[in-house]
Amino acid sequence: MPEEDEEKWFEEMFRAFYEPVWAYAARRVGLAGADDVASCTFQTAWRTRNRIPRDDDRAVVAWLYRVAWGHVRNATRGEGRRQRLMALLRQLPPELSGDGTHDEEEVRTAMETAMARLRPKDGEILRLHYWEDLAIEEIGGVLGLTPNAVRVRLCRARMRLADMLRGMCLWCEEAGR
């Protein structure tokens, strides 16, 4: 198909199916994430347009939903990481978890900076547990450690992270330090 015809077909397909794809995404990730999922879905559709079935609208929408489902999964993994980050913060000493006056972006930036400054072994065990959501035994399998060694290292890594955050002093102004 000539490029002009490709573009015309894609524009028509976009107009016909954007709303159903957006609604599909909104039901899964909420209104705030639906635009991103729908946008990514159609970006993928454009890049791989030669794979989209062209003779049946139901097949087209099913193909788009399959692509959107992948982007929904990516979005929910990102939300899961954010929730695990907040869970990690709740396990830190109270003076490091703040008083709720800092927005999530500020806290996330501080956490990322502190994680980057940790020893690689400490950062890896924390990421495996909180970002990848692995259980103690699974982390042991990845790192070649016993479950007890994982627990000890995870505890020490949390303490080092707490020390790192204290050193960064994100909440020092409010604490009068």
Steps between C-alpha positions, in 0.01 A plus 500: 500500500642846412606720792212747446249217514671363813467835674138541395412149616677559833324833558162337436587209727616744769175701483291183511677328789665763720197535730453124558874458568501799735193363685666158526807666652296721735321197643835342580731785602258781578441832329845636581683220318257438214642770272852358531389143436288601199780715360758224538259251345463707185873574485559125502223455242669750267840334535356154439212595270588223255389248766155651558219301339328720243193313389302470823429777752457249783843357425648852495354592838609163645853566372497849654372366832782244504754780449324719758507211747881498478512872569252458788733239650794741469297774668391275786858379552603864534225557755611187683855636519366828641298314763800285596713813529243649736494171695877520535473857628245389761754249632764766553536683831224761551734797468584384146150436375411867525196671636292479184590851382720374215343394174564154360728635226731660758508182705553282192790719385662484843454122509649455151798716593558306820464167318757610242748581777466162672747219446391295199425193716273703728320666212449167324347322798265793565398516133439125481278517808313828447508565125495143367280382788701183558459297817797429728546149358484631142762765574716224646468309174598804295797596718606151606432566869316316774168654612663596831785679321242686286311615811821626662618678186156650439488633856849648469418651160192667650712643781759630251224653292360668813847636580538622142165681518595652836821625339303655215284668763186539286295584808768697688339840452179389668692323773702815577829333414 
